[in-house]
């Protein structure tokens, strides 16, 4: 059968169109966006207070499950449900179990569960105080074991209390105390030029600047083999800061 040129051309174009449509790639599946969030962690006497936001961009009005870890250990489960202010992305909780943590500074991380895949994603990590007293008492301090002259200064923060930390300098011969001097870490450290003191203050800014200490004078060192600078924790125990 013979078709006119125009009809033949039309049929050929139509056939190519059918073949072309059959060879087209299927539409790409929707891209799953991972959860997002922000985290603020503050150490208080009650524990580590977590104030965070967490949400899933694919389902922004559906609350997400979160986990809080401290130094890599899971410590708390919560849901970003914003019960306090009606938001669906707010997390407010306190990590009260800090057993086994002895470091002065700890890493707190927030993991969020993806509503679509159940995958957990770490969205934020911050540093805050641990359970030990955070101190700097050696940098720039002068303690002469021979004469007993001492000039000590620094900062001491006990993350378990907002109160000033009691400090003491002890002259000892083995386990025997020869003499001691006590003072408080309650000085204003605003404008300090000591970089280590500033680093501690910046990390633990929630405690305020009134945790510095300065002390100078003479201490009896008769027969002493060492001088200890110590800080008293909220539980009453003394923690070694520096040994001279």
Secondary structure, DSSP 8 states (H G I E B T S, - for coil): ----HHHHHHHHHHHHHHHHHHHS-----------EEEEEEEEETTEEEEEEEEE-GGGTTS--EEEEEETTEEEEEEE---TTTS-SSEEEEEE---TT---SEEEEEEEEE-TTT--EEEEEEEEEE-SS-EEE-STT-EE-TTT-EEEEEEEEE-TT-SS-EEEEEEEEETTEEEEEEEEEE-EE-TT---HHHHHHHHHTGGG-SEEEEEEEEE---TT-SEEEEEEE-TTS-EEEEEE-
